[in-house]
Amino acid sequence: MVRETKYYDALGVSPDADDAKLKTAYRKGALKHHPDKNAHDPGAAEKFKEISHAYEILSDPQKRQIYDQYGEEGLEQGGGGGPGGMGAEDLFAQFFGGGGGGGFGGMFGGGMREQGPKKARTIHHVHKVSLEDVYKGKVSKLALQKSVICSKCDGRGGKEGAVKTCTGCNGVGMKTMMRQMGPMIQRFQTVCPDCNGEGESIREKDKCKQCNGKKTVIERKVLHVHVDRGVQNGTKIDFRGEGDQMPGVQPGDVQFEIECKPHPRFQRKGDDLFYHAEIDLLTALAGGAIYIEHLDDRWLTVEILPGEVVSPGEVKVIRGQGMPSYRHHDHGNLYVQFDVKFPERLSGPPDADGYPTSLAPEQIKALESVLPPRQPQNIPPADAMTEDYALEKVDPSQEGERLARGATDEDDDEMGGGERVQCASQ
């Protein structure tokens, strides 16, 4: 089992991916996030660097082996990762602070500062939930697979006394190698080939039959994730110690991040909800009722009083009908934006053949009796010459084609508008 998966996650591959899969994943990612193709995305360049760095490490067998065994820390320390070697922080603590005996305890018998035990990596998961789940609250049962210490060998990898310290690296897991480069000798560290960086070795016949010497086995675990009412998008829920186990290392954690899926009818902003209601012109002018199905299956009846004119795009509020506040007892508001649907045309009673007619004078008078008076128009002088025109409906597709043709004609004019070079007659 690898120590970290950050570089594998960057490329979108599993830790057991071969060179061909790594190369394919890198090409796809590099093409997708290349800065030249994403000039308007400021995060593309950073993602491209991340993918390139991950491939640089994983495509090098030596670096990949170090990364799998010790993670980024092992790469930064030149492959040190395992026991041995005192870090600068420990050296500093030995002289100034740390153990007992006052500020210089380490220098005068106080000993080196003790480090806490290492801890396995945290496993991250995204838990997608619906807006209904967040409104009402729920408990999700989520299954995951994790590494646990083998119960048969207690994490030794073999029977007691069979595990031996590797003589090739003295249990460090790394070997220092020398390489001649012209007149110079390069010194570098590499994963011990005798023990594959484990620092110990077990004869094949002495390996544990349950874990095959790996010290851990895969176990299925079901966790109950409590999605509280009103929980915010991006909230992280931690399960301490429920992650992978390794010998001599504290169990890692499991972390679920709440991600709320988009809703077809409601939009959430904080504790408030936003809803679009479409009503006809008669309801907007003369009143009526609209019905809203809420997230907990209740139906809200909203009355528009006669004479209470609702304008297109107008927003009204129903207080206390928004989202429940996270870990509080109050609620946000529900904001309703109205889309007033106007009729295509108004017509009078049908004629003898059943065809609609124009509005009758009495119908116009009825409208004038309830609507505000007409606004005075900019009327031309009596002696002005006037021309009559009719309004037509605009077809957006036809208008788009007309504008496109006009732009093409202008381009043609520009291309042919300059001076032409003529051949001189001999």
N, C-alpha and C positions, 0 to 999 in steps of 0.2 A: 504494500500500500504506500502510495506517495505521501509525502509530508504536506505538500501544498498543491493546489490546482489552479492558482491564479493565472499562470501563463497558458495552461490548457484551456481555461475558460475564455481567455482573451481571443484564442483562435477558434473556440467553439468545438473542440475535440475532446475525447476522453483520454485519460492518462495512458491507456494502452495503444494509442494511435501509432501507426508505423510512419516511416519517413514520407511515403507517398501521400498519406492522408494529411500529414502536417503541411506538405508543400501545397496540396490542393486548397486546404483551408486558408493558408497564407495568401495565395493568389486571389481567392475570392474576397477576402477581407481587405486586402490592399487595393483592389480595384474599386470596391464599394466605398472605402473611406479615403481615397486619395485626395489630397487637398486641391489638386487641379480640377477635380470633378465636383468638389463641394466648396466652392468659393464663398458661398453664403452661410455655411455651417461652421461656426467657430470651433465646435468640438471635434470636427473631422480630423484636423491635423493632430490633435492629441491622441485620438483613437488610432490613427495611422502609426504614430510613434509607438504606441502600446503594442500593436500587433507585430510591428517590425522587431521590437525588442524581444517579444515572446518567441518569435520564430528564430531569432539569432541564438537564443539560449537552447531551445529544444532541438534545433537542427544540428547542434554540436553534441555528439554522443557523450563526450566527457562532461561538458557543462550540464547536460540533461541528467546524467547519473548523479551528479552532485546536487542538482536542484531536487530531484526525486527523493534523495536521501535526507537532505538538510534544509531544503527550501531556499528562499532568497538570502537568508542569513548565512547559509553555507557558501553561497556565491560571493557575497560581500566580504567574507573572511577568507577568501581563497580556498574554500572547501573545508574549512576548519570544523564547523558544525558540531562535531562530536566532542567527547571529553578532551581534556588537556588544553594547555594554553590559557593564560590569565588575560582577561580583557582589560582595556584601559580603565574602565569604570571600577573593576575589582581592585586593580593596582592602586587607584586613587583612594578607594575606600579603606584599603589596608593601612595607609599612612594617615588619613584624615577622617576619622569617624569609624562607623561600622560597629564592631564588637564592643564589649565592655571596656572599662578602664579609662573613660573620658575621651576627649577629642583626639588624642594620639594613642588610643587603645591598641590599634593594629600595629603600631610601631614598637610598643612596649608590652607585648605579651597579650594584647586583647584579641588577637586573631583576625582573620579576614571576614568582611561582612558576608553574612549568609544570604544566598539568593533563594527566592521562592522556587518551588518545583516547576518544571516546565509544564506547559499545558498544550493539549492537542488543539488544532485549528477549529474555529467556529464554522459550522455548516449553515449556509444562508439559503433560505427558500422564500419565494414570493407566493403569498396566499391570496388568490383572487376571490373576491366576494361581491355579491350583488348589493345594490342600494337598499333592497328590502332586508337583506341580512343585517346591514348596519343599522337600519331603523328599528328592527325588532330584536336584534341580538341573536346569537346562535353559538353552538359549540360544534366545531368541525373535528372529525376524526381523521387524522392524516398519518399515513403509514410511511416509514422510511427505513432504509437499510443502513446499518452502521457496523463498524468493527468493534468487537468486544474481546476481552482477554480470554483466551482458551481456558475452559474450566478443567480440562483433563490434565494439562501440564502446568497450570497456574501461570501461563505466560512465559515459560522458560523456553519453549520450542522443542523440548525433548525430555527424556527422563532425567531425574536429578543426578547431577555429577557428569552428565554427558556433554554439557555445553562447555567448550574450552575457549579461552581467550586466544584470538587469532595471533599467531606468531609472526605473521607477515607485517602487521601494523601495530602490534602490542596493544590491541584492543581499541585503538583510536578510530579505526575505520578509514583512515587516509594514509597514503604513503608519499614521502617526499622523493621526487625523481630528479635526475640530472639529465640535461640534454645539451650536446655540443652544437653551438651555432657560430660557425666560423672560428674566430679567435676567442669567443666568449663561451661561457658555460651558463646555461639558464637553469635555474632551480624552480621547480613548481610542485604543487600538490595534486594528487589524483586519488580517486576512489580505489581502495585496496582491492585488487582483483581476486585475492584469495578468499575474502569473506563478503565481497560485494558491498563493502561499507558498513557491515553489521558490527564489526569489531570482535566477532566471535564465530566459532564454527561448530557444526554438529555433524557427526558421521551420519550417512544416509540411514543406516539401520537403527540409529538411536533417535531419529526424529519422531515427534509426536504424530500418531496416526490420525488424530482429529484435525490438527491445524497444519500438518505436514511441515512443521518447523517454523511456521510463520508467526507463531505466538498469539495470533488473533484469528477469530472466525467471524463470518458475517451473520448478523442477527436482524430480524425484522422487528421493528418497534412501532407501536401505534401511540401517537400523542394526541391529547385532547386540547385543541386550540380554542380558547374562549374569545369570541368576537363580541366585545361589549357594545352596548347600544351607543350610537353616536361616535364610535371610534373614528379618528381622522385618517385620511389616506396617508400612507407612509409610516404609520405607527409600527414599531418593532416589538415583537413579543418574544422574550427569551426563555429558553428551557435550559437551566444551568446543569451541566454534567450529563446531558443526554446525547452528546456527540460521540465521536470515535474514541475508543480506548486504546492505549498503548502501554506496554510495560514501562514503569518508572516515570510515567507522565500523567498529569491530571487529565481526566476526561474532558473533552471539548464541549462546547455549548451548541445548541441548535437555536437559530433565530429565524422567525417568520416575519416578513414584512407585509403589512396589509395593503392590498391594491384593489380599489373599488372600481368595478367595471362600469362603463358608461350606461346610462339608463335611457330608454326610448322616450320617456315622458317628462322626467324631472331632471333638473340640473342642481347640483349642490355647490354652495359657496359658504364655507364655514358651517354654521348651524342653520342657515337659511336654505329654503328650496325655491326653485323658479319653475313656473309652469306656463306653457303657451296654450291659450284657449281660443278657439275659432268660433265666432258667433256671426249670425246673419245681421243684415242692416236693420231689420224690423226689431230684433231683440236689442240691438244697440240703441235704438231710438225709443221704442215703446216698452222695453223691459221684458223680463222673462227669467227663466231659471237655467243654470248650467250645472253639470254634475261632474265631480272630479273623483276618480278612484285613487285613494291614497295608498301608501306603501304597506299599510297593515290591513289591506282589503276593505277598509271602511270607504263609504261613499259620502263625499261632502256635497251638500246642496247649497248653491250660491245664488241668491236672489238679486236680480237687477231690477230696481224699482222703476215703474213707468215714469217717464220724464227724466230719468237719470241717464243722460246721454253718455255713452261710452265711445271715446274717440279711438281711431285706429292706432295701435301701438301703446295705448294707455296702460299703465301698470297700477294695480290695486293690491292691497295686502290683506291676508287673513292671519291675524296675530295668533301666535302660539301653535301653529300647525306645521312648523318646519321640522328640522331634525332634532332629536333629543340631544342635549348637551352631554359631552363625554364625561361620565362619572358625576353628573349633576342631575337635578330633578326638573330643570326648566327646559323649554323648547325654543327653537328659533321661529322665524316667521315663514309663511308661504306667500310668495309674490306671484301674482297672476298677470301676465301680459296678454292683452286682447288683440286678436287679429280679426278685424271687421270685414266680413265677406260682402262686397257690393254686388248687386245683380248686374247681369250683362246689359239689360235694358228694362225700362218700364213701359208697359203697354196698356191700352184701353181694352174694352170688351171686344171680343172677336166679331168680325163682320159676318155677312150672310153665308160666306163660304167657309167660315171657321178660322180665318187667318187673323192674327192679332193686328190691332190698329194702334194708332198713336194715342197718347193720353187724352182723355176727354176733358173739355173745359171744367166740368164739375170736379173731376179728379184733381186737376191742377189747383183749383180753388180750395179743395180739401187739404191739400198739402200746404198751400200758402197760409191756411188758417192755423196750423200748428207749428210750422217752421218759422225761424226768424225771417224778417223781411229781406228782400234782395238787396245786395249792396249796390250803390250807384256806380254805373259804369262810365268809362271815359268816352262820352258820346261826341262824335264829330259835329262841327257846325252845320247848320242847315244847308249852306251853299257849297259844302264840300263834296267832291266826287268820291263815290264809294263803289266798291266791287264786291260781289257776293261769292263766298267760297264755302265749301263743305268740308267738315273734318272727316278723316279716314282713320281706321285703326292701323297701328303700326305692327308689321310682322317682323319680329327681331331677327329671324334668320335671313329674310330678304334684305333687311337693312345692313346686316353684317356682310353679305355678299356684295352689296352695292359699294360699301366703304372699302372692301378689299379690292374691288375692281378699280376704284378711284386711286388707291395707293399704287397699284401696279402701273396705271397710266402715267402717274407722276414720275415713277422710277424710269419709265421708258423715255419720257420727255427729257429727264436729266441726263440720261445716257447719250441721247442723240442731240442734245442742245449745243454741244461745244463745236469748235471748228474742226472740220474734217481735213485730213492731209490728202491732197490730191497729187496724183502722179504728174510730174512735169513732162510736157510733150517734147520730144526730141526734134 
